[in-house]
Amino acid sequence: MQPKIKPALAEPAAAKPAPAKPAVAKPVIAKRALASEIAQAIRLRMYRPGEWLRQIDLEEKFQATRFDVRGALEELAIRKTIEHVPNRGYRVAEIDLATYRAIRDTRIIIEAGAMAGVVAHIGEAEIARLAELAMAFSEAAATGTRNDQSEINSAFHHLIYASCGNPVLDETIWALRDRSRGSSVTVWASHEALLASARDHHAMVEALRRRDAAELAALITRHIDKDMG
């Protein structure tokens, strides 16, 4: 008689590991994009000339990694939007009146010079969008906050210069515009100055519709000279 063979006992099934909790990671933001976000905050006077920029505060405000913040600060220091003080950190650049005026004169040269490229490259859709932004700025000038006015103004000019057909020129223009924020001079020192800027925006749109580069350059020159004093 064959001996009975006991069936092997099945090994207990291994317990399934508990599903891992999704890691809460800060989004990784490209150095240049983050630098532009910080520069925009400086334009809006969230950070004043001479104010120190704490890396940990920037990490939290912009939901960025320490590595990205450090890279963005280095980028802004190269642009001279901020300055690096050895053994202390970074602060918003402060510039004197003579430097401010030199920046104004340089801006007039390169921004007015960019208008031929803008007229040559800008499309009808972009002009239509500029008309919308000009109207939005007029409304913000009447009833909006200073933050609303600054954001719409920035969007308007970003679209113009992005249409010049030369990304290096566009980048240079904004580096100079950002550097001028280190001055104590106030943009739109009066409500009338704000309304004059609104009128300039509408006139720029009309010049673009006519593809009139000379008129557009003259408007840009007046716009910068008036706003920067």
HELIX and SHEET records of a PDB file:
HELIX    1   1 LYS A   31  ARG A   43  1                                  13    
HELIX    2   2 GLN A   55  PHE A   62  1                                   8    
HELIX    3   3 ARG A   66  ARG A   79  1                                  14    
HELIX    4   4 LEU A   97  GLY A  113  1                                  17    
HELIX    5   5 MET A  115  HIS A  121  1                                   7    
HELIX    6   6 GLU A  124  THR A  143  1                                  20    
HELIX    7   7 ARG A  146  ALA A  162  1                                  17    
HELIX    8   8 PRO A  167  ARG A  179  1                                  13    
HELIX    9   9 SER A  180  GLY A  182  5                                   3    
HELIX   10  10 HIS A  191  ARG A  209  1                                  19    
HELIX   11  11 ALA A  213  MET A  228  1                                  16    
SHEET    1   A 3 TRP A  52  LEU A  53  0                                        
SHEET    2   A 3 GLY A  89  VAL A  92 -1                                        
SHEET    3   A 3 ILE A  82  VAL A  85 -1                                        
END                                                                             
